[in-house]
Structure formats: structure tokens, C-alpha cells
Amino acid sequence: MKTVLITGASRGLGFETARLLSDRGFRVILSARDRPRGEAAAAQLPGTTFVQLDITDAASVAGAVQQIAALDVLINNAGIIAEGDAEILSIPLEIVERTLVNNALGALRVAQAFAPRLMKSPAGRIVNVSSGGGQLGDGDSATWAPAYCISKTALNAVTCQLAAALKGNNIAVNSVCPGWCRTDMGGAGAPRSAEQGAEGIAWLAADAPQDKTGLFWRDREVIPW
Ligand SMILES: NC(=O)c1ccc[n+]([C@@H]2O[C@H](COP(=O)([O-])OP(=O)(O)OC[C@H]3O[C@@H](n4cnc5c(N)ncnc54)[C@H](OP(=O)(O)O)[C@@H]3O)[C@@H](O)[C@H]2O)c1
């Protein structure tokens, strides 16, 4: 039985991914920074355990590593969008910094911490939940949520770096865009359900060929950076 750790999984896409992988027979470790919300979410999925984990907090990450002895798959799902209507020429840099620290450096911090565990798996995987807004070639990314989009571009760079560094350990590292989904972040008007968005994340975690690494995916297809 494979063990998967999912960050930011008390709601939204993280929770739906936990549900899908639990149904698939994974040993799911559902993590969240808020203990009561995380424990309540894990209680909804039989066999799932909860670990408190704030991806921006080194002590919290170290504590999670202590509690998780073996790991096959890490899903860096936790993310924020913090800018409201702010635009690139006037956005307070504090917002850009906070978003980068959370969405890009948080994922890198967790990956660094769990890499020794993943190296002991015969076929480890890291799935970084990114966004089409992070695509450099997507003109759309120039028009909305600049801090968020910049952070997802940086997360994609983290994916490339980790993929190259971990290829020799048979650890596949990929980014995935779930599409625009109905979650607290995506809003009620999004065209996809959270489960539809989670499906592509779960596929990368469970079913994608192990030799596919350092790529950006949506709906099981590779998309440009
Ligand atoms: N929804 C979309 O349309 C869409 C599209 C493209 C990409 N994505 C990406 O998909 C991922 C999940 O998004 P979502 O739509 O499910 O968003 P969501 O409903 O807002 O959930 C985000 C989750 O991330 C957690 N989180 C944020 N910062 C954290 C931290 N420092 N440590 C631990 N957990 C943290 C939140 O925890 P709290 O409950 O404690 O706040 C929450 O559980 C994000 O990376 C997002 O950028 C979403």
C-alpha cells in the first residue's frame, strides 16, 4: 500500500484528492495547518490520518517529518491567492513576497524535508499543484492575480529543479493545473467541480508513467510552461 501526504487538504482540491486516493487504496495522510479543521476532514475519510502542517513554518514541517516514517507520494497542494484586485504596477510587494513564500517556497520546503523519505520509496512522486496562470506563454496570466501567477511560475521552476535533482532516485516530479474549479479559491462560478480538478492531480499521483518527470500537466496532457 502506498502512502501519500497531501498539504492543505482540509477543503477544496486537496480534500477531493484525498478522497480519490483513499478510494484507490492509498494510505492517505491528510495535512492542514488548522488542526480542528484538518481532523474533521480526515474523519470523513476512513483510514485517513491527520498531520498538522503549515508549509511556511519550518518547525511545523520538521514535526510532520517526525510523524511520517515512510512516504511514496507528496502532493504540494496548499496555496493562497492574496491580492484581491491589485495590479502588477501597484501591488504591495509584501503581498507578492507572502504569496511566493507560501506557494513556491512552501512547496520547496516540504519537498526538501520529505526527500529523504521519498528516496526510500521504490517509485517516489512529487506533484506540485500549479496553475495555468503560471504559464509564461499564456497571455492570460498577464491580466489577473499577478502575485499568484508569479508564484505559480516560480513553483513550476521548483518542479524543474527538483525533477532534475531527483531523477537518479526514480522520483518523478511534476506540476499540474487542475483547471478552474469550484472551491473557496475558485469561486462558485468556476466551470469545473473540485472532484474534476482533483482527478488530474490524483492521476499524476497514482497512474502517470513513472518516467514522466519535469513536466506540466492538465487533464493528463502535457501543457507548455
Ligand atoms: N480552484 C481553482 O480553480 C484552482 C485553479 C488552479 C490551481 N489551483 C490550486 O489548487 C490548490 C488548491 O486550491 P483550492 O482551490 O482547493 O483552494 P482553497 O479551497 O482555498 O484551499 C486551499 C488550501 O490550502 C491551504 N493552505 C494555504 N496556505 C497554507 C499553508 N501555509 N500551510 C498549509 N495549508 C495551507 C488552506 O488551508 P486553510 O484552510 O488553513 O486556509 C486550504 O486548505 C492551490 O495550490 C491552488 O493555487 C486552484
PDBQT file of the ligand as one rigid body, heavy atoms in Angstrom, charges set to zero:
ROOT
HETATM    1  N1  LIG A 301      -9.603  26.329  -7.520  1.00  0.00    +0.000 N 
HETATM    2  C1  LIG A 301      -9.040  26.597  -8.696  1.00  0.00    +0.000 C 
HETATM    3  O1  LIG A 301      -9.715  26.999  -9.649  1.00  0.00    +0.000 OA
HETATM    4  C2  LIG A 301      -7.557  26.398  -8.886  1.00  0.00    +0.000 A 
HETATM    5  C3  LIG A 301      -7.031  26.551 -10.179  1.00  0.00    +0.000 A 
HETATM    6  C4  LIG A 301      -5.681  26.362 -10.369  1.00  0.00    +0.000 A 
HETATM    7  C5  LIG A 301      -4.886  25.985  -9.329  1.00  0.00    +0.000 A 
HETATM    8  N2  LIG A 301      -5.403  25.838  -8.079  1.00  0.00    +0.000 N 
HETATM    9  C6  LIG A 301      -4.500  25.459  -6.986  1.00  0.00    +0.000 C 
HETATM   10  O2  LIG A 301      -5.006  24.314  -6.334  1.00  0.00    +0.000 OA
HETATM   11  C7  LIG A 301      -4.574  24.296  -4.973  1.00  0.00    +0.000 C 
HETATM   12  C8  LIG A 301      -5.773  24.103  -4.065  1.00  0.00    +0.000 C 
HETATM   13  O3  LIG A 301      -6.660  25.178  -4.312  1.00  0.00    +0.000 OA
HETATM   14  P1  LIG A 301      -8.182  25.192  -3.833  1.00  0.00    +0.000 P 
HETATM   15  O4  LIG A 301      -8.950  25.721  -4.963  1.00  0.00    +0.000 OA
HETATM   16  O5  LIG A 301      -8.557  23.907  -3.215  1.00  0.00    +0.000 OA
HETATM   17  O6  LIG A 301      -8.083  26.347  -2.747  1.00  0.00    +0.000 OA
HETATM   18  P2  LIG A 301      -8.764  26.532  -1.308  1.00  0.00    +0.000 P 
HETATM   19  O7  LIG A 301     -10.123  25.970  -1.302  1.00  0.00    +0.000 OA
HETATM   20  O8  LIG A 301      -8.554  27.971  -0.979  1.00  0.00    +0.000 OA
HETATM   21  O9  LIG A 301      -7.832  25.633  -0.364  1.00  0.00    +0.000 OA
HETATM   22  C9  LIG A 301      -6.509  25.970  -0.190  1.00  0.00    +0.000 C 
HETATM   23  C10 LIG A 301      -5.952  25.114   0.917  1.00  0.00    +0.000 C 
HETATM   24  O10 LIG A 301      -4.564  25.448   1.101  1.00  0.00    +0.000 OA
HETATM   25  C11 LIG A 301      -4.350  25.562   2.497  1.00  0.00    +0.000 C 
HETATM   26  N3  LIG A 301      -3.181  26.384   2.778  1.00  0.00    +0.000 N 
HETATM   27  C12 LIG A 301      -2.873  27.616   2.341  1.00  0.00    +0.000 A 
HETATM   28  N4  LIG A 301      -1.716  28.026   2.857  1.00  0.00    +0.000 NA
HETATM   29  C13 LIG A 301      -1.276  27.018   3.655  1.00  0.00    +0.000 A 
HETATM   30  C14 LIG A 301      -0.133  26.843   4.477  1.00  0.00    +0.000 A 
HETATM   31  N5  LIG A 301       0.775  27.814   4.630  1.00  0.00    +0.000 N 
HETATM   32  N6  LIG A 301       0.013  25.654   5.105  1.00  0.00    +0.000 NA
HETATM   33  C15 LIG A 301      -0.896  24.676   4.986  1.00  0.00    +0.000 A 
HETATM   34  N7  LIG A 301      -2.030  24.812   4.266  1.00  0.00    +0.000 NA
HETATM   35  C16 LIG A 301      -2.193  25.979   3.610  1.00  0.00    +0.000 A 
HETATM   36  C17 LIG A 301      -5.631  26.152   3.023  1.00  0.00    +0.000 C 
HETATM   37  O11 LIG A 301      -5.675  25.974   4.423  1.00  0.00    +0.000 OA
HETATM   38  P3  LIG A 301      -6.651  26.841   5.400  1.00  0.00    +0.000 P 
HETATM   39  O12 LIG A 301      -7.979  26.159   5.340  1.00  0.00    +0.000 OA
HETATM   40  O13 LIG A 301      -5.970  26.751   6.729  1.00  0.00    +0.000 OA
HETATM   41  O14 LIG A 301      -6.684  28.232   4.848  1.00  0.00    +0.000 OA
HETATM   42  C18 LIG A 301      -6.650  25.347   2.258  1.00  0.00    +0.000 C 
HETATM   43  O15 LIG A 301      -6.867  24.088   2.858  1.00  0.00    +0.000 OA
HETATM   44  C19 LIG A 301      -3.858  25.632  -4.738  1.00  0.00    +0.000 C 
HETATM   45  O16 LIG A 301      -2.469  25.457  -4.838  1.00  0.00    +0.000 OA
HETATM   46  C20 LIG A 301      -4.357  26.483  -5.893  1.00  0.00    +0.000 C 
HETATM   47  O17 LIG A 301      -3.450  27.500  -6.232  1.00  0.00    +0.000 OA
HETATM   48  C21 LIG A 301      -6.724  26.046  -7.830  1.00  0.00    +0.000 A 
ENDROOT
TORSDOF 0
